[in-house]
């Protein structure tokens, strides 16, 4: 073992019980895991995730908000879609 290995410090980011509980809930939830799998390799919109996962858009948005609150995912781009009303 080198001296570099001996001097490494490991730090837990939070010991907040609510945050740890939320991480556990995310990891134990099939929908959250499916969303994370899809986002692992691609940046997708909530609609694209819903289409690819067969999870309702409302549920996808719910899980994305939870994941975003915990810092697991971030929004990389916001694009406004204009509706064409006549």
C-alpha positions as CSV (number, residue, x, y, z in Angstrom):
1,X,0.0,0.0,0.0
2,X,1.4,3.4,-1.0
3,X,1.3,6.5,1.2
4,X,-1.2,8.0,-1.3
5,X,-3.7,5.3,-0.5
6,X,-3.2,5.8,3.2
7,X,-3.9,9.5,3.0
8,X,-7.2,9.3,1.2
9,X,-10.2,10.7,3.0
10,X,-13.7,9.5,2.3
11,X,-16.6,11.8,3.2
12,X,-20.3,11.1,3.1
13,X,-22.1,14.0,1.4
14,X,-25.0,14.2,3.9
15,X,-26.3,12.5,7.0
16,X,-29.7,14.1,6.7
17,X,-32.1,11.3,7.4
18,X,-34.8,12.6,5.0
19,X,-32.3,12.7,2.1
20,X,-30.9,9.2,2.8
21,X,-34.5,7.9,3.0
22,X,-35.4,9.6,-0.3
23,X,-32.3,7.9,-1.9
24,X,-33.5,4.6,-0.6
25,X,-37.0,5.2,-2.0
26,X,-35.6,6.1,-5.4
27,X,-33.4,3.1,-5.6
28,X,-36.1,0.7,-4.5
29,X,-38.7,2.1,-7.0
30,X,-38.9,0.3,-10.4
31,X,-40.0,3.5,-12.2
32,X,-37.1,5.6,-10.8
33,X,-34.6,2.9,-11.7
34,X,-36.0,2.6,-15.2
35,X,-35.8,6.4,-15.7
36,X,-32.2,6.4,-14.4
37,X,-31.3,3.6,-16.9
38,X,-32.7,5.6,-19.8
39,X,-30.9,8.7,-18.7
40,X,-27.6,6.9,-18.1
41,X,-26.6,7.0,-21.8
42,X,-28.9,9.7,-23.3
43,X,-30.3,13.1,-22.5
44,X,-34.1,12.8,-22.9
45,X,-37.2,14.9,-22.4
46,X,-39.8,13.8,-19.9
47,X,-42.1,12.9,-22.9
48,X,-39.3,10.8,-24.5
49,X,-38.8,8.9,-21.2
50,X,-42.6,8.3,-20.9
51,X,-42.7,6.9,-24.4
52,X,-39.6,4.7,-24.0
53,X,-40.5,3.4,-20.6
54,X,-44.3,3.1,-20.8
55,X,-44.6,5.1,-17.6
56,X,-47.2,7.9,-17.6
57,X,-45.8,11.4,-18.3
58,X,-47.2,12.6,-14.9
59,X,-45.4,9.8,-13.1
60,X,-42.2,10.5,-15.0
61,X,-42.3,14.2,-14.0
62,X,-42.9,13.2,-10.4
63,X,-39.9,10.9,-10.3
64,X,-37.7,13.5,-12.2
65,X,-38.6,16.1,-9.7
66,X,-37.6,13.8,-6.8
67,X,-34.3,12.9,-8.6
68,X,-33.6,16.5,-9.3
69,X,-34.3,17.5,-5.7
70,X,-31.7,15.0,-4.6
71,X,-29.1,16.2,-7.2
72,X,-29.2,12.8,-9.0
73,X,-30.3,14.4,-12.3
74,X,-30.1,17.9,-13.7
75,X,-32.0,19.8,-16.4
76,X,-29.6,20.4,-19.2
77,X,-31.8,22.4,-21.5
78,X,-35.2,24.0,-21.4
79,X,-37.0,24.5,-24.6
80,X,-40.3,26.3,-25.0
81,X,-42.8,24.6,-27.3
82,X,-45.2,27.1,-28.9
83,X,-48.7,25.9,-29.6
84,X,-50.3,27.0,-32.8
85,X,-53.7,28.5,-31.9
86,X,-55.8,29.9,-34.6
